Amino acid sequence: MESGMLNALYLEFQLTGTEGKTLVVYFSATGNTERVAEMIAETTGGDLFELELSDPYTDEDLNYNDENSRVSQEYADESLRNVELVATTAEGFDEYENVFVGYPVWWGIAAWPVNTFIEANDFTGKTVIPFCTSASSGLGESGELLAELAGTGEWLEGMRFRSGASEEDVVTWVESLGL
């Protein structure tokens, strides 16, 4: 067999051998969390899974300063927070070892569309790493609350990124995890 063909087969083996190890799941209302999720996926060689809503939020829906906006109504009435997703499970979810879960922080907790994903999946045998984006709020107890909701998996302490997080900040954090 030619050396070039052997190298191509070896490279293909290396790439397929690392696929499926890391999944980066995220919900992003304005694009900030999506940007961080993409940087994490690039750094880890992981796959992306966006949590898409069956009834997406509009800009007016996201106006938390308006008590009549959709998110304000959902905040005020927890029964409204069961937000339907287009898909609740990533294809091949069982094969992933590490699962990053990203979200914006709303009123000190993870944006509730993430809860639908957490409740629909079994994290047994997985390392789960929460991350969030916010302009001013910290991570708070959002990661612990998601871990409690999941009931399974080894949940690591998460990280909060400011809305305009730099790639260097994200890469440094991911590398510090030693996954």
C-alpha positions as CSV (number, residue, x, y, z in Angstrom):
1,M,0.0,0.0,0.0
2,E,1.3,3.5,-0.8
3,S,2.5,5.6,2.0
4,G,0.0,8.4,1.1
5,M,-2.9,6.0,1.3
6,L,-1.6,4.7,4.7
7,N,-1.4,8.3,6.0
8,A,-4.9,9.0,4.8
9,L,-6.2,5.9,6.5
10,Y,-4.4,6.7,9.7
11,L,-5.7,10.3,9.7
12,E,-9.3,8.9,9.1
13,F,-8.8,6.5,12.0
14,Q,-7.6,9.4,14.2
15,L,-10.6,11.6,13.3
16,T,-13.2,8.9,13.7
17,G,-11.6,7.6,16.9
18,T,-12.1,11.0,18.6
19,E,-15.6,11.8,17.2
20,G,-18.4,11.6,19.7
21,K,-16.4,12.2,22.8
22,T,-17.6,15.8,23.5
23,L,-21.0,17.4,22.9
24,V,-21.6,21.1,23.3
25,V,-25.3,21.7,23.9
26,Y,-26.5,25.3,24.1
27,F,-29.5,27.5,24.1
28,S,-28.8,31.0,22.9
29,A,-31.4,33.8,22.8
30,T,-29.2,36.6,21.4
31,G,-26.1,34.8,20.0
32,N,-23.7,35.3,22.9
33,T,-24.0,31.8,24.2
34,E,-23.8,30.4,20.7
35,R,-20.5,32.2,20.1
36,V,-19.0,30.7,23.3
37,A,-20.4,27.2,22.5
38,E,-18.7,27.4,19.0
39,M,-15.4,28.2,20.6
40,I,-15.7,25.3,23.1
41,A,-16.6,22.9,20.3
42,E,-13.6,24.1,18.2
43,T,-11.3,23.8,21.2
44,T,-12.5,20.3,22.2
45,G,-13.1,19.0,18.7
46,G,-16.7,18.4,20.0
47,D,-20.0,18.4,18.2
48,L,-22.6,21.2,18.6
49,F,-26.3,20.7,19.4
50,E,-28.4,23.8,19.5
51,L,-31.6,23.7,21.6
52,E,-34.1,25.2,19.2
53,L,-37.6,26.2,20.4
54,S,-40.7,25.0,18.6
55,D,-42.0,28.6,19.2
56,P,-38.9,30.8,19.1
57,Y,-38.6,33.9,21.2
58,T,-38.9,37.2,19.5
59,D,-37.0,40.3,20.6
60,E,-40.2,41.5,22.3
61,D,-40.5,38.2,24.1
62,L,-37.0,38.6,25.5
63,N,-37.6,42.1,27.0
64,Y,-37.2,41.3,30.7
65,N,-37.9,44.9,31.5
66,D,-41.5,44.5,30.2
67,E,-43.6,42.6,32.8
68,N,-45.9,41.5,29.9
69,S,-43.1,40.0,27.8
70,R,-43.1,36.3,27.3
71,V,-40.0,35.7,29.5
72,S,-41.3,37.9,32.2
73,Q,-44.6,36.0,32.2
74,E,-42.7,32.7,32.2
75,Y,-40.6,33.9,35.1
76,A,-43.7,35.0,37.1
77,D,-45.5,31.7,36.4
78,E,-43.3,28.6,36.6
79,S,-46.0,26.5,34.9
80,L,-45.3,28.5,31.7
81,R,-41.6,27.5,31.7
82,N,-42.0,24.1,30.1
83,V,-40.7,25.3,26.7
84,E,-41.1,22.8,23.9
85,L,-37.9,22.1,21.9
86,V,-37.7,20.9,18.2
87,A,-35.5,18.1,19.5
88,T,-34.7,17.1,23.1
89,T,-31.9,14.7,22.4
90,A,-28.8,14.9,20.2
91,E,-28.3,12.0,17.8
92,G,-25.9,9.5,19.4
93,F,-26.2,11.1,22.8
94,D,-25.3,7.8,24.6
95,E,-21.8,7.9,22.9
96,Y,-20.7,11.2,24.4
97,E,-18.5,11.2,27.5
98,N,-18.3,15.0,28.1
99,V,-21.3,17.2,27.7
100,F,-21.0,21.0,28.0
101,V,-24.3,22.7,28.6
102,G,-24.6,26.4,27.8
103,Y,-27.2,29.0,28.4
104,P,-27.9,32.6,29.2
105,V,-28.7,33.4,32.9
106,W,-32.2,34.6,33.4
107,W,-33.1,35.9,36.9
108,G,-30.1,34.1,38.4
109,I,-30.9,30.7,36.9
110,A,-30.4,28.9,33.6
111,A,-32.7,29.9,30.9
112,W,-35.6,27.5,31.2
113,P,-35.4,26.0,27.7
114,V,-32.3,24.2,29.0
115,N,-34.4,22.4,31.6
116,T,-36.4,20.6,28.9
117,F,-33.2,19.1,27.5
118,I,-31.9,18.2,31.0
119,E,-35.1,16.4,31.9
120,A,-35.2,14.5,28.7
121,N,-31.7,12.9,28.9
122,D,-29.8,10.5,31.1
123,F,-26.4,11.8,32.1
124,T,-25.2,8.5,33.8
125,G,-21.5,8.0,33.1
126,K,-21.1,11.5,31.6
127,T,-19.1,14.5,32.8
128,V,-21.3,17.5,32.5
129,I,-19.8,21.0,32.4
130,P,-22.2,24.0,32.6
131,F,-21.4,27.4,31.2
132,C,-23.4,30.5,30.9
133,T,-23.2,34.0,29.4
134,S,-24.5,37.1,31.0
135,A,-23.9,40.9,30.9
136,S,-23.8,41.1,34.7
137,S,-25.2,38.0,36.6
138,G,-22.8,35.3,37.8
139,L,-23.2,31.6,37.4
140,G,-24.9,31.5,40.8
141,E,-26.5,28.2,41.6
142,S,-27.6,27.5,38.0
143,G,-25.2,24.6,37.5
144,E,-26.2,23.0,40.8
145,L,-29.9,23.4,40.0
146,L,-29.4,21.7,36.6
147,A,-27.4,18.9,38.2
148,E,-30.2,18.4,40.7
149,L,-32.8,18.4,37.9
150,A,-30.7,15.8,36.0
151,G,-30.1,13.5,39.0
152,T,-27.3,11.7,37.1
153,G,-23.9,12.5,35.7
154,E,-20.7,14.0,37.3
155,W,-21.3,17.7,37.2
156,L,-18.3,20.0,37.3
157,E,-18.3,23.5,38.5
158,G,-19.3,25.7,35.6
159,M,-18.1,29.0,34.2
160,R,-19.8,32.3,33.5
161,F,-18.6,34.3,30.5
162,R,-19.4,37.9,29.9
163,S,-21.4,38.7,26.8
164,G,-18.3,39.6,24.8
165,A,-16.0,36.8,26.0
166,S,-12.7,36.5,24.2
167,E,-11.6,33.3,22.6
168,E,-8.5,33.3,24.8
169,D,-10.7,33.3,27.9
170,V,-12.8,30.3,26.6
171,V,-9.8,28.3,25.5
172,T,-8.0,28.8,28.8
173,W,-11.0,27.7,30.7
174,V,-11.6,24.6,28.6
175,E,-7.9,23.6,28.7
176,S,-7.9,24.0,32.5
177,L,-10.6,21.3,32.8
178,G,-8.1,18.6,31.6
179,L,-10.8,16.6,29.7
